[in-house]
Structure formats: structure tokens, C-alpha cells
């Protein structure tokens, strides 16, 4: 894997994109379980776009603002201490988004649960980042896998085996990319991944 390819992979499968990928997977594989009654294809596209805007675009814009104001030196957040402020902002934004979806928008309880789990994972990652540079990419892709596994126990996702295999292959690619870029040590990406899988699975099942 080249450094350029590793960089592209890191951006495409950014941790903030995991909520969008999760909703996309479930809309395709188990639409009647995830979408509100009466939703059509257009409604599904609007839902995915809304998730993308609230969980990726808006938090990403905050990174650009922090960069412009000099609060962070790079959008890649290579420095551990520089990660703390953006991650706190992101945790708050995800929490507000989860609250809005659960109380203001009638889009089904499952979406609120997924956003709540995302908020929990980001919050835990932020707390750990205070003392150690855990991999947010590892936590993100691990969280995606954990929720998909737990969801299958309840929703009976179509083609689950194929989806799960593809996600584990993707996880290997993403973690390898982070190691290639020397953004993290092996321990940081593996701990992030395991925490993501475990916390998201347990949180979903407890709910």
C-alpha cells in the first residue's frame, strides 16, 4: 500500500463517515426494520443525506474553522493534544443530533439508538485521548462492525455473512492504512478496533 492510497483510504473511511455507512448498509440490507413506515426510495435518500450532513459535514466544518483560527495545526490531528478540543465538540454535536432525532424527528427509534452509540464511542475516545492516542479510525470501523453484528440478532439482516466478511476486510485495510501513515502504533489501532466492536455491541444489546 502506498502512502497516497493510505491517505485516500483514511479520508474516505473517516470515523465521522461511519454513521452514514451504517445507515446505508441497513437501508439496503434491512429497509423495513430501519425506515419509518411509508418511506420510499426518495425518503431513504433524504434520510441518508440528513445523517451525512449532521454527523459528517457539520463536524468536519468545525475542523476547518479550528484550523483557520489556529486552534489546530493540521486537519489530520496528528498531535494527540490537538485532538481533544475537536473531539469534545464532535461529542457534543453527536449528542445534540441523537437528541434531535429521538425527540424532534419521527424517524424510528433505531436511528436514535445508532446515533446514541456513536456519541458514546466518540465520548470514550475523547476521554482516552486525554492520556493516550487511541485510533479513532479503529474505534469507528470497530463500532460499525459491532452494531451490524448486534443488529443482525434483532433485524435478521439480508446477506449478513457477506456484509460481515466485507466489513472485516475493510477494517483490515483501514487499520493498515493508519499504520502505513504512521498515525498510530499497532496497539493504538487494535485497542481502538476492539473497543469499538465491544462497546457498540454491548450498548446495543443492553438497550
N, C-alpha and C positions, 0 to 999 in steps of 0.2 A: 504494500500500500504506500503510495506516495504522500508527501506532506500536503500537496494540493488537494488530493482526493480526501484525505483525512479531515481537512478543513471544511470541505463541502459537506461531508457526512455530518460533522459536528453542527453545522448550521441548519441543515435540512431536518435533522433529528434532535433539534434543540429541546431541552427539558420543557420549555413553555409550549411546545407543539404536542406534547403527549396527550393532553386532554382532547385536543382536536382529533388526533389519530384514534383515540379510544372511541369517541362518539361515532366517527366514520366507520370503524370496524363493526360496531354494534348495530348501526343503522343498516349496514349491508347484510350482516350475518343474522341479526335478530330484530328486525324492524318493528314487529308487533309488540315486542316487550319493552322497547326503549322509547318509541314515539308515542305521543298522545293519540287518543282515538280520533280518527278523521284526518290525520296528517297524510298528505300526498307527497310526491317527489319534490315538488316545489317547496313545500313546507320543510322537508328534510334538509334541502339545500340551505334554506334560510336558517335553520337551526344550527347546522354545522358552521355556517358563516358567523352566526352570533357567538358561538363558542370560540371560534378563532379570533374574533375581534376582542372579546373580553378576556381571554386567557393568554393570548399571544401578542396581538397588535398593541393593545394599550400598555401592558407591562414592558414591551420592547421599546415603545416610545419613551417610557420613563428612563430607560437606559441611555438613550440618545440625549435626553435632557441632562442627565447626570454627567455625561461625557462633555457636553457643551459647557456646563457650568464648572468643569474641572473637579468634580467630586470623585470621579474615577478616571484613571489614565487610559483605559482601554475597554472596548466593548466585550472583549474576551474574558475580562475579570480574572486574569491570571493570578493576580495578587490576592491572597486569602482575605486580608483585612478589607480590601476594596469590595469584596463580595457581600459583606454584611449588610450595608445600607440598602443596596438594590434588592437583596433577598427579603429584608424586612418589608420594604414597600410592596414587593410581589406577594408576600404572605397576606398582607392587609388587603390588597386588591382582590386576591383569590377568595378571601373570606367574605368580602363585600359581595362579590359575584355569586358565591354559593348562597348567601343570604337572599339576594335579589331573586335568584332562580327558585328558591324554596318558598318565598312569601309573596312575590310580586308577579311572577310569571307562571301560568298554569301549563307546564310542560312535562309533568310527570315527576314522581319522587326520585326515580333512578338517576336522573341527571343531577339533581341536587346532591345525592349521595356521592356520585363520582367527583363532583367539584369539591365536596367536603373532604374527601380522601386526598385530593390533590393539595388542598390547603394544609392538611395535616402533614403531608410529606414535605412540603416546602418549609413549613414551620420547623419540623425536626431537622431538616437540612441546615436551616439558618442557625439553630441552636448549636449544632455540631460544628458549624463553620466558625463559631466564636473561638474554638480551640484547635480545630483540625480541618484541613481542606478536603472534605469528603466530596466525591464526584456527584454533581447534580445530574449529569447525563446518566450515570449509573443508576441513581435513585429514580430518575424519570422513566427510563425504559424498564426498570425492575417493577416500578409501580404499575405501569401499563400491563405487564405480564401478570402480575398478581391480581389485578382487577378482572382481567379476562378469564383467568382460571376460576376465580370465585364466582363470576357472573355465569359461567357455564353450569355451575352446580344448581343455579336457580333458573336460568333462562334457556338452558339447552341450546347453545349456540350452534348454528349450522356450520359444518366443516371445521369444527373446533380443532381437531388434530392437526389439520393443515395450517390453520392460523397460528396455533401454538408453536409448531415447528418453525414457521416463518419468523415469528417474533423472537425466538431464541437465537436463530441465525442472525437476525437484525441486531440483537443485543450484543452478540459477539463482534459484529462489525463495528458497532458504535463504540464499544469499550476498547477495541483495538485501535480505533481512530484516536481516542483520547490518549492512549498510551503512546501512539506514534507521534503525537504532537507534544509529548512530554508535559501535558497539562496536569497529569496526576501520576501517582505511583500505582503499581498493581493493587496494593492494599486499599487505596482510596476508591478505585473503581469497583473492586469486588465487594467491599463493605457497602458502598452505595447501592449496588445492584441487589444484594441480599436484603438490605434494609427495605428497599423499595418493594420487593416481592412480598416479604413477610408482613410489613406494616399494612400495605394495601389489602392483602388477602384477609388478615385478621380483622381489620377495620370493617371491611365489607361483611364478613360473616357475623361479627358482633352486632352490626346494625340489623 
